[in-house]
């Protein structure tokens, strides 16, 4: 088909003697031009170097970019693969640079007609062909397709092509180092990876020290760090002038720059350590105080205790207190290491003796045939699943055929079986029998083989080999994966066969199975969203011995050893896991002490608590912390003081008081005061009103920080010292607010709290309301007015209508009014800015506000959770210091029921902190802080006007009846008469209104708590149940609407219901008497005999008791033998329902909407049971956000384990539990929930996939 071009090819001069196959490939490319004369001229230009004017003519050809298949980073992958075929021309080693340069010019000329932007917009437009050149060589596919086999990806060839374009030798180095790729998505996101695929690039970059030096002197810190990370990752060895610059950066005061520069030396330690150590030693003895300080820590990282002689020498001559303290700390840390060196090991760990495993394992009789059968069953199930998926799929998306060939052909099965049967065969990722992780229906294979292993009762070593071949664990590309079924099997195996199994034992089993024992460390250190830190649920003693003998993974995660991929996305999570592992040690290993102390007292908020947890059992812990109080850095002193309070180190109180007298920094003083307060120290002796006023006046001479300039200081209420009845100078209140702002902590400052508590209560309340209201208003200032929002929404609608006219097939269900309303609301709710930077002032409100603030916090969190999570968390933390039952109950409620995982986790953390402060468990706190709304045990509340009194009585339906002194019912509390104080009566009426709101809040929250208690089968001691629930004015009435179970000696011995007089009666109206230590729980039909459950149902009906929620009468879900092994209930799959009806019913049943996933779609509703760490998930066909009212289909009900380590709440981010792992009450309740939803819909439809499709 190239006949019209072939004659002209014979006329080519071909001065560079291009091979025939190259010319033929080139003819194939230019044949697409479809213009014989133009194609001939292009050939002469590229081959002979004649007539470059042809490039202008090329640009005039319609669709020439498409015809020549030019490619950019944004081109879809199939087009990339097609264009990448042209690489066959470039990779021919006989193709000269001049020819390649001209071919690139042709392709680039075609690309310029496409209208697509170039990605490297930081280079001059006349050099844009360089991007095309790299696109031609790589297809922009470096992240997915490595190019090691591309022989032309070599520096010599690339430099030659660039030289043909008139570019200097340094151009490529400038492109890599001097430009700022972070500005451009593709170029920056992949860290210029295509450059680093060039063979010889490392030596080339090292040969351009002038360029590298200029890059490292860039004024932009982020760019300097980018350059340091690139030379570290690719181990570009800097030369002398550049090396000194990197050294100086390693001593920078900027932490991020310092870390990046030190990483360069870490990655190149073999080449640079001999140069680095003398330089650091010189700086420690001769440098500035800051340089000495940073050099000390750097040298310690490099040499450890071997630098002790130098430390002693530096200690003698240094004059800097800061440096002296650091040297003393390092010398103190070196003492255990010196003792170890002298034969007196500090790390006195009693390592358990690890089990050994034979490489020659025994397999059960009939194993081979059974394994073949399991693999054949997988084939059959995969074929069936493929056909089922095919039938469900819209025909336009179908690929291939409905009938699938068996995924495992006979030869592959033979290989697979042989590798398991022959223990002597070494396995690796290249083992031909190993399944690919993208294998069809891999989950079916996993389930089949795991069940096979259980049936065969496989011992550990053959199971590991089987699991590896099935791709249940091992390395994929550059990261380690251990699938959930694999981990679950190991947990079950440990429980059933080797209860004492440790990671050290497992390492020996891995070795016997011919795997690297370091992989065991990967299971615990390598991050995976599929499981948390301790995937095998091992006790501490089964974890740390392994990492004591195999510390390499910890070293890498903690930054002590170089990471193969410095840009690893999950590096932070793996660092967290490393700390969690170190916390399992009985005492911190000596090798990590310096790092742990640095992090435990340092400014890093994330790593600090984790490092402190690792040092709980450290020798001389408190001594080291007290020493840190002398540090020159304020954050170190503040963290040390706060840590002593957290440790409840009361013996350090005299030292803290002494330090407090000398301390000048407000933040450090605040931390010391907080710790002293936690010790029970009387802080009043530190109060000095005169000194306070002097400090305030001095502080107010400084300019007000811009982030708090919005605060209405002119509206501050006049405060009065209560005892002295003297006005508080306004400067003091303004000073408190500015101090709180600078502390950036919504928790109360103890000293400010002490002063404010000396002022009148009504004044404090006014101040608290002003601070809280002002912050809230500032945080939610609208960006648009109502009119502006409407205009923006109408503009959006007009654009969508244009799109709908162009592509009506995608907008068949488009509703203009609905879209306009949603768009208008979106703009109306968009905020101008944020007040998060001034969150510290909320600590003033936390001191001054009362329970009246609780509903407003709840409203904010439930309104803004999806847009202002940081502020929502701050408000919850602020609320945790409002010492009122209503505040505590709201936090408990959010920790149990909230749709956003991050906010729910924050509430859980705060609930634990409150309970810890009060010395209770969370359950005890929940019971003991139930508000009573002002009512006494009998449900009465006396409202005293002085001369007149009124009685508020709680009715059976929880309404409130008001009566006067004569017993006459009145509708509302009257206003003050002439003999009464009008302001005082207004305050009484306000308190009564608050009491009614509090009652409403209590009713809602406590009903949820009791329902969860039934589902989880929570138990109370009768003594506690009677005191905190039965005798409570509100909860007592709730208790009377429920049936309860009493257990003794781990068996149910009676059931009962409380009466109005708080006595207990059984189903036959006999009085029940219980012992204080009897266990009480809420009855459910699944835990009672059917006859007894039916009798109670009749009892409640006979006495006309309105149950608080359904305990009896719903169908009990039966876990049949075939369901025991399943992970989901699919009995309502295909039942159709309106999406809004689904949402309405699900929310009424206590379910929340799942997280949005790709494209703004969500597919689940979930209900959490935090006390059991279980979440019920109803899966459906999905809906898009903002929600549309459309037909959807129910799919399944399953349960997942709530994992504290994970923030993800996507459906695919969790492994479903086996149904047998869920208690019977939860199974029944959630199954009935799903049944209720299904019954409210349209019923089952066999064509549900199509009818629920979008």
Secondary structure by P-SEA (a helix, b strand, c coil): ccccaaaaaaaccccccccaaaaaaaaaaacccccaaaaaaaaaaaacccccaaaaaaaaccccccccccccccccaaaaaaaaccccccccccccaaaaaaaaaaaaaaaaaccccccccccccccaaaaaaaaaacccccccccccccccccaaaaaaaaaaaccccaaaaaaacccccccccccccccccccccccaaaaaaaacaaaaaaaaacccaaaaaaaaaaaaaacccccaaaaaaaaaaaacccaaaaaaaaaaaaaaccccccccaaaaaaaaacccaaaaaaaaaaaaaaccccaaaaaaaaaaccccaaaaaaaaaaaaaaaaaaaaaaccccccccccbbbbbbcccccccaaaaaaaaaaaaaaaaaaaaaaaaaaacccccccccccccccccaaaaaaaaaaaacccccccccccccccccccaaaaaaaaaaaaaaaaccccaaaaaaaaaaccccccccbbbbcaaaaaaaaaaaacccccccaaaaaaaaaaaccccaaaaaaccccccccccccccccccccaaaaaacaaaaaaaacccccccccccaaaaaaaaaaaaaaacccccccaaaaaaaaaccccccaaaaaaaaaccccaaaaaaaaacccccaaaaaaaaaaaaaaccccaaaaaaaaaaacccaaaaaaaaaaaaaacccccccccaaaaaaaaaaaacccccccccccccccccccccccccccccaaaaaaaaaaaaaaccccccaaaaaaaaaccaaaaaaaaaaaaaaaaaaaccccccaaaaaaaaaaaaaaaaaaaaacccccccccaaaaaaaaaaaaaaccccccccccccaaaaaacccccaaaaaaaaaaccccccaaaaaaaaaaacccccaaaaaaaaaaacccccaaaaaaaaaaaaaaaaaacccaaaaaaaacccccccccbbbbbccccbbbbbbbccccbbbbbccccccccccccccccccaaaaaaaaaaaaaaaaaaaaaaaaaaaaaaaaaaacccccaaaaaacccccaaaaaaaaabbbbbbcccccccccccccccccccccccbbbbcccbbbbbbccccccaaaaaaaaaaaaaacccccccccccbbbbbcccccccccccccccccccaaaaaaaaaaabbbbccccccccccccccccccccbbbbbbcccccccccbbbbbbcccccccccccccccccccccccccccccaaaaaaaaaaaaaaaaacccccccccccccc
